[in-house]
Amino acid sequence: MKRVFIAGPFRGKTPYDVHRNVIEAESFILPIAQIGACPVCPHTMTQHFDHTMTDDFWLEATSCLLEACDALIATDRWYESDGAMNEVEKMQRMGRRTFFGIDGLSELAKYVKDM
């Protein structure tokens, strides 16, 4: 089963902003599962631990998850996040597929089906 990393903004100026970012990333989980891939969503795994560890720790932890994935899909606002931009760049450097936004789900479905 292909593992698909969901990249997008996490941090926000307020707890509401963080919550909104988590919901945006979370909206990709079920569609990814429905096309037969395993969604990897660090947002939902760490949403209640903001400011509990250093940013460097969380960035390294999500990087480990990213390296274990076959593809990445970026949320519609991925470009607003330095972290998400770095994740997209890293995935592309590793030669792995990247997809963008809700519209990228149909392209991702073709990729998963062909593999």
Backbone as a printed PyTorch tensor [residue, N CA C, xyz], in Angstrom:
tensor([[[  0.8410,  -1.1800,   0.0000],
         [  0.0000,   0.0000,   0.0000],
         [  0.8920,   1.2520,   0.0000]],

        [[  0.5820,   2.1780,  -0.8790],
         [  1.3370,   3.4240,  -0.9640],
         [  1.0080,   4.3260,   0.2210]],

        [[  2.0400,   4.9570,   0.7570],
         [  1.8920,   5.9200,   1.8580],
         [  1.9510,   7.3290,   1.2770]],

        [[  0.9590,   8.1550,   1.6100],
         [  0.8680,   9.5140,   1.0730],
         [  0.9140,  10.5140,   2.2120]],

        [[  1.9410,  11.3370,   2.2010],
         [  2.1620,  12.3730,   3.2160],
         [  1.3200,  13.6020,   2.8670]],

        [[  0.6370,  14.1470,   3.8460],
         [ -0.1600,  15.3590,   3.6490],
         [  0.6270,  16.5450,   4.1940]],

        [[  0.9480,  17.4970,   3.3180],
         [  1.7300,  18.6730,   3.6990],
         [  0.8620,  19.9180,   3.6330]],

        [[  1.0340,  20.7790,   4.6090],
         [  0.3020,  22.0430,   4.6230],
         [  0.6460,  22.8000,   5.8860]],

        [[  0.1620,  24.0190,   6.0120],
         [  0.4550,  24.8100,   7.2100],
         [ -0.0460,  24.1090,   8.4670]],

        [[  0.7180,  24.2230,   9.5370],
         [  0.2750,  23.7480,  10.8480],
         [  0.1970,  24.9200,  11.8240]],

        [[  1.2970,  25.5900,  11.9960],
         [  1.3520,  26.6830,  12.9800],
         [  0.3770,  27.7980,  12.6100]],

        [[  0.0050,  28.5620,  13.6320],
         [ -0.8620,  29.7060,  13.4130],
         [ -0.6810,  30.7190,  14.5310]],

        [[ -1.1770,  31.8970,  14.3160],
         [ -1.0580,  32.9560,  15.3270],
         [ -1.9280,  32.6720,  16.5500]],

        [[ -3.0180,  31.9490,  16.3460],
         [ -3.9340,  31.6300,  17.4400],
         [ -4.2340,  30.1350,  17.4250]],

        [[ -4.7530,  29.6050,  18.5400],
         [ -5.1730,  28.2000,  18.5340],
         [ -6.2220,  27.9220,  17.4500]],

        [[ -7.0650,  28.8910,  17.1660],
         [ -8.0590,  28.7100,  16.1040],
         [ -7.3760,  28.5180,  14.7500]],

        [[ -6.3220,  29.2920,  14.4810],
         [ -5.5970,  29.1500,  13.2110],
         [ -4.9930,  27.7560,  13.0800]],

        [[ -4.4230,  27.2500,  14.1760],
         [ -3.8660,  25.8930,  14.1580],
         [ -4.9900,  24.8920,  13.8900]],

        [[ -6.0970,  25.0500,  14.5680],
         [ -7.2490,  24.1600,  14.3850],
         [ -7.7210,  24.1650,  12.9280]],

        [[ -7.8020,  25.3400,  12.3470],
         [ -8.2280,  25.4650,  10.9440],
         [ -7.2480,  24.7390,  10.0250]],

        [[ -5.9550,  24.8580,  10.3050],
         [ -4.9450,  24.1800,   9.4890],
         [ -5.0530,  22.6640,   9.6160]],

        [[ -5.3210,  22.1880,  10.8360],
         [ -5.4820,  20.7420,  11.0540],
         [ -6.6950,  20.2340,  10.2840]],

        [[ -7.7880,  20.9590,  10.3390],
         [ -8.9990,  20.5370,   9.6230],
         [ -8.7500,  20.4970,   8.1200]],

        [[ -8.0170,  21.4710,   7.5990],
         [ -7.7230,  21.4610,   6.1600],
         [ -6.9310,  20.2080,   5.7880]],

        [[ -5.8960,  19.8890,   6.5670],
         [ -5.0980,  18.6900,   6.2780],
         [ -5.9370,  17.4270,   6.4610]],

        [[ -6.7420,  17.4180,   7.4980],
         [ -7.5790,  16.2610,   7.8100],
         [ -8.5770,  15.9590,   6.6890]],

        [[ -8.9760,  16.9790,   5.9580],
         [ -9.9570,  16.7780,   4.8850],
         [ -9.4020,  15.9180,   3.7430]],

        [[ -8.0990,  15.6870,   3.7370],
         [ -7.4830,  14.8560,   2.7010],
         [ -7.4040,  13.3800,   3.1170]],

        [[ -7.5770,  13.0870,   4.4020],
         [ -7.3510,  11.7330,   4.8970],
         [ -8.2920,  10.7210,   4.2600]],

        [[ -9.5900,  10.9280,   4.3610],
         [-10.5460,   9.9590,   3.8290],
         [-10.4400,   9.8140,   2.3120]],

        [[-10.3450,  10.8970,   1.5500],
         [-10.1860,  10.7120,   0.1000],
         [ -8.9390,   9.8970,  -0.2740]],

        [[ -7.8570,  10.0740,   0.4610],
         [ -6.6430,   9.2810,   0.1950],
         [ -6.9130,   7.8060,   0.4970]],

        [[ -7.5530,   7.5400,   1.6230],
         [ -7.8820,   6.1530,   1.9750],
         [ -8.8270,   5.5440,   0.9370]],

        [[ -9.7740,   6.3400,   0.4590],
         [-10.7550,   5.8260,  -0.5080],
         [-10.1310,   5.4550,  -1.8520]],

        [[ -8.9680,   6.0270,  -2.1590],
         [ -8.3140,   5.6250,  -3.4150],
         [ -7.3500,   4.4570,  -3.2000]],

        [[ -7.2880,   3.9770,  -1.9560],
         [ -6.4920,   2.7860,  -1.6740],
         [ -5.0850,   3.0400,  -1.1850]],

        [[ -4.8220,   4.2470,  -0.6900],
         [ -3.4970,   4.5650,  -0.1570],
         [ -3.5980,   4.8200,   1.3450]],

        [[ -2.4670,   4.7910,   2.0020],
         [ -2.3990,   5.0320,   3.4430],
         [ -2.0720,   6.5060,   3.6920]],

        [[ -3.0100,   7.2770,   4.2470],
         [ -2.7290,   8.6900,   4.5090],
         [ -1.8240,   8.8490,   5.7250]],

        [[ -0.8480,   9.7390,   5.6070],
         [  0.0440,  10.0830,   6.7150],
         [ -0.1420,  11.5740,   6.9680]],

        [[ -0.7920,  11.8930,   8.0760],
         [ -1.1560,  13.2740,   8.3660],
         [ -0.5550,  13.7070,   9.6960]],

        [[  0.6480,  14.3000,   9.6740],
         [  1.2760,  14.7200,  10.9230],
         [  0.4310,  15.7320,  11.6990]],

        [[ -0.3810,  16.4880,  11.0020],
         [ -1.2270,  17.4960,  11.6640],
         [ -2.1000,  16.8490,  12.7410]],

        [[ -2.7470,  15.7560,  12.3910],
         [ -3.6640,  15.1230,  13.3320],
         [ -2.9190,  14.3570,  14.4150]],

        [[ -1.7080,  13.9260,  14.1140],
         [ -0.9240,  13.1810,  15.0890],
         [ -0.3550,  14.0820,  16.1790]],

        [[ -0.1680,  15.3580,  15.8560],
         [  0.5440,  16.2510,  16.7810],
         [ -0.2630,  17.4780,  17.1960]],

        [[ -1.5210,  17.5510,  16.8040],
         [ -2.2880,  18.7770,  16.9990],
         [ -2.4030,  19.2170,  18.4480]],

        [[ -2.3630,  18.3040,  19.3850],
         [ -2.5150,  18.6860,  20.7890],
         [ -1.1800,  18.8750,  21.5010]],

        [[ -0.0970,  18.7930,  20.7480],
         [  1.2200,  18.8800,  21.3550],
         [  1.9970,  20.1170,  20.9320]],

        [[  1.3190,  21.0770,  20.3150],
         [  1.9690,  22.3190,  19.8990],
         [  2.6240,  22.9670,  21.1190]],

        [[  3.8600,  23.3680,  20.9660],
         [  4.6590,  24.0310,  22.0120],
         [  5.0750,  23.1020,  23.1600]],

        [[  4.9110,  21.7930,  23.0010],
         [  5.3500,  20.8750,  24.0480],
         [  6.7980,  20.4500,  23.8490]],

        [[  7.2600,  20.4930,  22.6210],
         [  8.6370,  20.1640,  22.2730],
         [  9.1320,  21.3020,  21.3890]],

        [[ 10.4050,  21.2870,  21.0900],
         [ 10.9380,  22.3460,  20.2380],
         [ 10.4450,  22.1700,  18.8010]],

        [[ 10.4360,  23.2620,  18.0600],
         [ 10.0800,  23.1800,  16.6370],
         [ 11.0280,  22.2440,  15.9150]],

        [[ 12.3170,  22.2800,  16.2770],
         [ 13.2880,  21.3990,  15.6260],
         [ 12.9160,  19.9280,  15.8140]],

        [[ 12.4460,  19.5710,  17.0050],
         [ 12.0370,  18.1880,  17.2370],
         [ 10.9070,  17.8020,  16.2910]],

        [[  9.8510,  18.6310,  16.2340],
         [  8.6980,  18.3040,  15.3980],
         [  9.0580,  18.3020,  13.9200]],

        [[  9.9280,  19.2150,  13.5070],
         [ 10.3420,  19.2350,  12.1010],
         [ 11.1150,  17.9730,  11.7430]],

        [[ 11.9900,  17.5290,  12.6530],
         [ 12.7390,  16.2950,  12.3950],
         [ 11.8080,  15.0790,  12.4070]],

        [[ 10.8640,  15.0630,  13.3330],
         [  9.9290,  13.9370,  13.4110],
         [  9.0830,  13.8420,  12.1430]],

        [[  8.5800,  14.9680,  11.6620],
         [  7.7690,  14.9150,  10.4410],
         [  8.6360,  14.5890,   9.2290]],

        [[  9.9050,  14.9750,   9.2680],
         [ 10.8130,  14.6220,   8.1820],
         [ 11.0020,  13.1020,   8.1150]],

        [[ 11.0780,  12.4550,   9.2710],
         [ 11.1830,  10.9850,   9.3060],
         [  9.9530,  10.3490,   8.6790]],

        [[  8.7830,  10.8930,   8.9880],
         [  7.5470,  10.3760,   8.3810],
         [  7.5660,  10.5770,   6.8730]],

        [[  7.9810,  11.7610,   6.4530],
         [  8.0310,  12.0900,   5.0300],
         [  8.9130,  11.0990,   4.2690]],

        [[ 10.0700,  10.8060,   4.8220],
         [ 11.0150,   9.9050,   4.1540],
         [ 10.4460,   8.5020,   3.9730]],

        [[  9.4770,   8.1290,   4.7950],
         [  8.8780,   6.7990,   4.7070],
         [  7.7220,   6.7450,   3.7100]],

        [[  7.3930,   7.8930,   3.1070],
         [  6.2310,   7.9530,   2.2170],
         [  6.6230,   7.8410,   0.7510]],

        [[  5.6780,   7.3540,  -0.0320],
         [  5.8740,   7.1700,  -1.4680],
         [  5.5090,   8.4110,  -2.2690]],

        [[  4.6120,   9.2210,  -1.7190],
         [  4.1310,  10.4140,  -2.4260],
         [  3.7030,  11.4510,  -1.3990]],

        [[  3.4740,  12.6480,  -1.8740],
         [  3.0370,  13.7610,  -1.0320],
         [  1.8940,  14.4740,  -1.7420]],

        [[  0.9060,  14.8770,  -0.9660],
         [ -0.1110,  15.7840,  -1.4880],
         [ -0.1270,  17.0120,  -0.5900]],

        [[ -0.1010,  18.1660,  -1.2050],
         [ -0.0670,  19.4260,  -0.4780],
         [ -1.4670,  20.0250,  -0.4230]],

        [[ -1.8170,  20.5710,   0.7200],
         [ -3.1130,  21.2220,   0.8600],
         [ -3.1660,  22.4600,  -0.0370]],

        [[ -4.3430,  23.0100,  -0.1760],
         [ -4.5050,  24.1580,  -1.0660],
         [ -3.6850,  25.3750,  -0.6360]],

        [[ -3.3600,  25.4880,   0.6550],
         [ -2.5890,  26.6420,   1.1380],
         [ -1.1540,  26.2650,   1.5290]],

        [[ -0.6240,  25.2240,   0.9420],
         [  0.7000,  24.7280,   1.3120],
         [  1.7830,  25.7860,   1.1840]],

        [[  1.6580,  26.6430,   0.1950],
         [  2.6840,  27.6560,  -0.0900],
         [  2.7490,  28.7390,   0.9840]],

        [[  1.8010,  28.7420,   1.9270],
         [  1.8250,  29.6990,   3.0310],
         [  2.7180,  29.2260,   4.1770]],

        [[  3.2620,  28.0390,   4.0610],
         [  4.0390,  27.4210,   5.1330],
         [  5.4520,  27.1120,   4.6700]],

        [[  6.4390,  27.6740,   5.3610],
         [  7.8350,  27.3410,   5.0430],
         [  8.0760,  25.8430,   5.2190]],

        [[  7.4880,  25.2720,   6.2670],
         [  7.6630,  23.8400,   6.5080],
         [  7.1120,  22.9960,   5.3780]],

        [[  5.9040,  23.3190,   4.9180],
         [  5.3010,  22.5600,   3.8150],
         [  6.0960,  22.7570,   2.5250]],

        [[  6.5730,  23.9740,   2.2920],
         [  7.3820,  24.2060,   1.0870],
         [  8.6470,  23.3610,   1.1480]],

        [[  9.2590,  23.2610,   2.3250],
         [ 10.4530,  22.4260,   2.4740],
         [ 10.1240,  20.9530,   2.2680]],

        [[  8.9470,  20.5100,   2.7360],
         [  8.5460,  19.1180,   2.5450],
         [  8.3400,  18.7990,   1.0690]],

        [[  7.7090,  19.7080,   0.3500],
         [  7.5160,  19.5150,  -1.0930],
         [  8.8710,  19.4270,  -1.7930]],

        [[  9.7560,  20.3640,  -1.4660],
         [ 11.0910,  20.3700,  -2.0840],
         [ 11.8550,  19.0900,  -1.7660]],

        [[ 11.7930,  18.6380,  -0.5060],
         [ 12.5110,  17.4230,  -0.1170],
         [ 11.9720,  16.2090,  -0.8700]],

        [[ 10.6630,  16.1180,  -0.9850],
         [ 10.0700,  14.9870,  -1.6900],
         [ 10.5040,  14.9900,  -3.1540]],

        [[ 10.5110,  16.1590,  -3.7550],
         [ 10.9360,  16.2530,  -5.1520],
         [ 12.4140,  15.9130,  -5.2980]],

        [[ 13.2570,  16.3340,  -4.3510],
         [ 14.6820,  15.9680,  -4.3840],
         [ 14.8690,  14.4590,  -4.2770]],

        [[ 13.9910,  13.8110,  -3.5180],
         [ 14.0670,  12.3550,  -3.3690],
         [ 13.5030,  11.6360,  -4.5900]],

        [[ 12.9620,  12.3900,  -5.5490],
         [ 12.4280,  11.7920,  -6.7660],
         [ 11.0710,  11.1390,  -6.5810]],

        [[ 10.3380,  11.5770,  -5.5580],
         [  9.0240,  10.9930,  -5.3020],
         [  7.9320,  11.9460,  -5.7680]],

        [[  6.7870,  11.3960,  -6.0760],
         [  5.7020,  12.1680,  -6.6680],
         [  5.0970,  13.1570,  -5.6790]],

        [[  4.7460,  14.3210,  -6.1950],
         [  4.0470,  15.3350,  -5.4140],
         [  2.7900,  15.7540,  -6.1670]],

        [[  1.7460,  15.9850,  -5.4110],
         [  0.4490,  16.3820,  -5.9500],
         [ -0.0170,  17.5950,  -5.1610]],

        [[ -0.8870,  18.4000,  -5.7700],
         [ -1.2350,  19.6770,  -5.1590],
         [ -2.7340,  19.8910,  -5.0880]],

        [[ -3.2100,  20.1320,  -3.8830],
         [ -4.5820,  20.5350,  -3.6450],
         [ -5.6150,  19.4620,  -3.9040]],

        [[ -6.8450,  19.8400,  -3.6570],
         [ -7.9730,  18.9320,  -3.8710],
         [ -7.9720,  18.4190,  -5.3060]],

        [[ -7.6380,  19.2860,  -6.2500],
         [ -7.5980,  18.8680,  -7.6540],
         [ -6.5510,  17.7880,  -7.9010]],

        [[ -5.5280,  17.7300,  -7.0660],
         [ -4.4770,  16.7300,  -7.2180],
         [ -4.9010,  15.3300,  -6.8170]],

        [[ -6.0560,  15.2160,  -6.1420],
         [ -6.5040,  13.8940,  -5.7040],
         [ -6.7870,  12.9520,  -6.8710]],

        [[ -7.3560,  13.4680,  -7.9560],
         [ -7.6440,  12.5800,  -9.0960],
         [ -6.3470,  12.0910,  -9.7320]],

        [[ -5.3510,  12.9650,  -9.8060],
         [ -4.0380,  12.5770, -10.3350],
         [ -3.3680,  11.5710,  -9.3930]],

        [[ -3.5110,  11.7960,  -8.0920],
         [ -2.9730,  10.8650,  -7.0970],
         [ -3.6390,   9.5020,  -7.2330]],

        [[ -4.9330,   9.4880,  -7.4720],
         [ -5.6590,   8.2200,  -7.6360],
         [ -5.1010,   7.4170,  -8.8060]],

        [[ -4.7960,   8.0900,  -9.9040],
         [ -4.2010,   7.4070, -11.0660],
         [ -2.8380,   6.8330, -10.7070]],

        [[ -2.0370,   7.6030,  -9.9750],
         [ -0.7070,   7.1560,  -9.5460],
         [ -0.8150,   5.9010,  -8.6840]],

        [[ -1.7280,   5.9260,  -7.7200],
         [ -1.8950,   4.7800,  -6.8100],
         [ -2.3810,   3.5560,  -7.5820]],

        [[ -3.3090,   3.7610,  -8.4900],
         [ -3.8650,   2.6470,  -9.2640],
         [ -2.8040,   2.0120, -10.1650]],

        [[ -1.9210,   2.8460, -10.7300],
         [ -0.8960,   2.3480, -11.6460],
         [  0.2440,   1.6370, -10.9270]],

        [[  0.3290,   1.7760,  -9.6450],
         [  1.4520,   1.1840,  -8.9200],
         [  1.1370,  -0.2060,  -8.4280]]])
